[in-house]
């Protein structure tokens, strides 16, 4: 159903609901109830999300570049690559992100939709989060079937310093400050990794304490249950004995 979804998310936001309902009706006619239900539940994408989805159709190579460079950054971080390799990957990632952001702005203008700073921030955040997210989210970005705005988490949020067009008079200062900003980003990544590791360690200690407490409570309850069972057994024996004595006396 990917092709049908691509066609659905290609229509302008104002036409989305009608197109969605028509597709759901077609699927029901084909006795594809599960797919029809899935389509019927889709909400109309906002203008920024619609623009991001259009990039997969109008600039697929730029989308692939963002995905590829994001993957290179992730691998470099995970495997402790040399600083030069990480910087190169981050530079490519930021360049791809900036190009896509400009493309989305043009798409919004061309469709008569607003391209306010807030809308462009949503475009950028959605691109970042999808490109650095789970496999399913990356595929949705590549296919142009994102359903809602996304927010990057952790270190990915630092990539928002995407380059924007600058005049020649500022190009030199940009290049000289690039290495400093990259080093700061790398240091921030290391701090974020340490913070996550420390948080995970704290959470594991809490889980271990809770498991230990739960085990102690379980042992206490088991002991109480056994004592209750013994007491109940004695009570039943006493009751049976009393009944037998009463029966003997009545005969």
N, C-alpha and C positions, 0 to 999 in steps of 0.2 A: 504493500500500500504506500510505499515511500514516494513513488511518482505522483500519486494522487494528492498526498499531503504537500508535496512541493508545489503543485499547482494551486492548492488551496491557500498556502501561505504566500503565494505570489500576488494574489489579488490585493488591491488597496484596502486599508482598514475599514473604510466606509462600506465596502462590499463584502466584507468577510462573513458576516452572519448569514446573509442570503446564500453565499457560496457554500458555507459549512452545512446549512440545513439541506441544500440540494444534494450535496455529496452523501450525507447521512441517509437521505431518502433513496438514493441510488443503491447504497450498500444494503439497505433493508430489502429492496426489491431483488437483490442478488442473494438474499438469505444469509448475509454476513452480519448477523446481529451484534456480535462482539465488536467488530470494527465500526459498525454504525453507532453503537453506544459510545465508543471511544471518541469518534469524530464529533458527535452531538455535544459532548462535554467540553469541547475546546472553547476557550475564551478568545475574544478578538484581541490580537496583539496591539500593543500601543504603537504609536508612530515610530519611536526609536527602535523598537524590536523589529518592526516591519522593515525598516531601513537596513538593519543588520542582515535580515534574511535575504534582502535583495542583493547584498554584496556577493552571496554565493552564486548568483546568476550572472551578475554583471562584472565581477572581478574575482573569479574563482582562483586564479593564480595567486592573487594577493592574499586570499584567505588561506590557501595552502602554505604560503610563505609564513604567515603568522603561526599556523599550526606547527610547521616544521621547526621554526626558530624557537618556539615555546618548548617543544620537545627537546631541542638541543640544550636549552637553558636548564631544564629539569634534569637531564642526564649529567650535565656538568656539575650541578649542585650535588646530586646524589653520589657521584663518583669522585668528588673532590678534584675536578679537572683544574688545570693550570689557570691562573688568573686571566691570562691573555685569551684563552679559549672561552671562558665564561663571559668576558667583556665583549668578545666578538659576537657571541650568541645573543647577548642582551641588546647589543646595538642593532642587530638584524631584527630582533623582536620589536624593539621600540619603533624602528623605521616602518615595519609592516603595520603596526598598530596605528601609527600616524597616518599612513596612506589610506587605510581602511576608514579611519575616522573622517578624513576629508571626502572620501567617496560617499559615505553615508550622509554627510552634510549636503552634498550635491544632489543626492537622491531625494532628500527631504525637500529641498528647494524646488526641484523639478516637479514634485508631486503637489506642490502648493501647501506643504505641511511646515510647521514651525521647526526651526533649528536653533532653538535657544541654547544658552550654555548648559542649562539643566538637561536638555534632551541629548546634547552631545556627550555630557558626562555619563548618561545612561548608556549611550552607544559604546563608549569606551569601556565602561565597567562590564558590560555584557560580553563584549569581545574578549576582554582579559579573562573573565571567569570561564567562558566557554572554551577558550583555547588552552587553558591550564586545568580544566576540570576533568571529570571522568570520561571514559571513552564514549559513552552514549552522548554526552553533551558536546564533545568534539565533532561527532558525526552529525549532530543536529546543526552545528554551525556550518559544517561543510555542505550539508544538504539544503540549508536555508529553511529549516523547520523548527526554529526556536519558538517556544510558546510564551515566554515571559522574560522580563528583565532579570539580569543576574548580578550578583555582587561578588567580586573576588575576595578570597579569604587569606589570612596570613600574609606571607611574603609577597604573594601575587599582587596584593593591593599596592605594593610599592612601585609596581611597573606603570602606575598612572602618570609618571613623568615622561609621557610620550612627547617626542619633539613636535613642535608646531612650526609652520613656515616663519622664517625670520629674514630680516633684511641682511644684505651683505655686511653692513656695518657692525652687526652683532655676531656674525659667523665665527670670527676669531675668538671672541670671549667664550662662545659656546664650546668650541673645540678645546680651549685650555681648561675649562671647568669640567669637561666630560669625565676625565680620569678621576677627579675628586669625587664627583657624584657617583661614579661606578664603585669606587672603593667604599663609599658610605653605604651603597646598596648591598655590597658584599658583607660588610660588617653587620648591617641590619639583618641580613639573611642568617648569619651565624648566631646572632642574638636570638632571632626567632626560633632557630633550631634548638638552641639550648633551653629556651623558655618552654618549648613544646616537650622536650625530653624531661625537664623538671616537673612539668604539669602531669605528664603521663606517670612519672614515678610517684608523685603525690597521690594520684588517683589509684594507682596499684596498691599503695600502702593502705589507703582507705578501704579498698575492696578486700584486702587481706584481713584487716581488722574486723570488717563486717562478717566475713566468712568465719573467722575465729569465734566471734560473738554468737553467730547463728549456730555453730557447732556446739558451743557450750549450752545454749538454750535448748537445743535438740536433746542433748544428753540429759538435762534436767527434766525435760518433759517425758522422755522415755522412762527415767527412773520413777517419776510420779505415776506414769501410766502402769508400770509394773506393780508398784505398791497398791494402786487402786484395784488392779486386777486381783492381787492376793487378798486384799480386804473384801472384795466382792465375793471371791470364792469362799472365804471363811463365813461370810454372812449367809451365803446360799446353803452351806453345810449346816450352819446353826438353824436356819429356817427349816430345812428338811428334817433335822433332828427334832425340832419343836413340833412339827406336824405329826411326825411318827409317834411322839410321846402322847400328843393329844388324841390320836386315833386309838392308841393302846388303852388310854383311860376311858374312852367312850365305849369300848367294846365290852 
